Structure formats: C-alpha cells, structure tokens
Amino acid sequence: MHSFLSSYTKMFNKYFLLFAAIFVVACALSDQEEFDAFKVKYNKQYSPQEEAQRFKNFQENLQHIRDNNAKYDNGEVSFKEGINQFSDLSPEEFSQHHTGLKQ
C-alpha cells in the first residue's frame, strides 16, 4: 500500500507542476501582446521602419522592469517598476529628451 501511495503522490506532484506551469504560461502576456496594449494605452503609432526599433526598446525595458520587480519580491530593492509612456524609448533617448542631460 505504501508503494502505491508513494507512486500516486509522485505522479500527482508531476501533473500538478505541469498544470501549474501551463497555467502560468497561459496567463502571461507575450512581449508582443504587452507592446500592443502599450501602444493602445499611450496612443503610440509608428512607421513600419520605426516599429521594430520601438519594439526592441520596449522588450529591453520590459526585461529591466521584470528584473527589478524580481529583486523587489526578494527584498533586494524597495520599489517596483512598471510600463509607462516612456517604455518604448532607449535610455539615451529618455536622457536626452526628458532629463535635460546630454550624453
């Protein structure tokens, strides 16, 4: 009986983890979906040529946000970050246009 319960528990744990992982993936928006929502929210429109660069900037900023928020969750920093109207800018563009600093 113990062997059956042990096998059943292991199988249950594997399936539970599999379904939990599928649920997390299904709930998470893709970077493209996040970018599309960002463009709608902030009324952003780009030429076809500019779209690729803005998406690249957005992905890099999104990764920075995710990294920072993971640190926040671990108590390593005291603040969370989020997507805002500047999330499609490179760090250089943001500095030049919104801080008064020239690089």
N, C-alpha and C positions, 0 to 999 in steps of 0.2 A: 504494500500500500504506500509506504514511504517513497519508493521509487516512482510510482505513478504520480504522486503529488509533486515530487521534485521535477519530473519531466513536464507536468502540466504547468507548473509555475514558471519554468524556463520558457516554455512555448508562449504562455500568456505575456510574459515580460517582453519577449521579442516582438510579438504582434502589437502590444501596447506602444512600444517605442516606434515601430514602423508607422502606426496610425497617427501618433503624435507628431512625427516628422512630416508626414503628408499634410496634416492639418496646418502646421506652421508654414509650410511652403505655400499651401493654397491661400492662406490669409495674407501673406506678404505680397505687397505690390512689387512688380518688377520695376527696375530703374526707368524703363520707358514709360510705364504707366504713371509713375511718380512725376516724371518730366511732363507728360501730357496734362496731368492735373495741375502742376505748377503753372504751365502756360495758360491754362484756362483761368485759374485763380488770379494771376497777376496780369492777365491780358497781354501776354507776350506773343509776338509774331515775328518770324524770321524769314529771310530769304532762304531758298534751298541750300545755298552755299554756306550761309551762317548757321543753319540748323545743326549741322554736325559738330561744329566747334562749341556751340552753346550747350549741346547735349554732353559733350566731353567735359566741359567745365562743371556742369551740373552733377555728373557722375563723380567727379573728383571731390566736389564739395559735399555731396551726399555721403561719400565714404568717410570724409573728415567728421561729419556730423555723427555717423554711426560709431566711429572710433571714440569720439569724445563721450557720447552717451553711454557706451560700454564702460568707459572709465568712471563716469558718474555713477553707474549702477554698482561699481566695485568700490565706491568711496574714494577714488583717486583724484577727482576734481569735484568742485562744489556747484557746478552749473550744468544744465542741459542745453543743447543747441537744437535748432530746427530749421526747416526750409523757410526762406523768406524771399523777398523780391530781388535780392542780390545773388541768389543761388546759381544763376547762370553766368556770373562774372568770374574771370580769373582773378587770383589775388592781386595781380598787377593792375588790372582794370579797376578793381574796387579801391585800391590805394590811390590811384590817380584821380578818380572821379568823386570819391566820397570821403576822403580823409584830408584832402589838401596836401598830402605828401606826394612828392615826385620821386620815382625810383629811377 
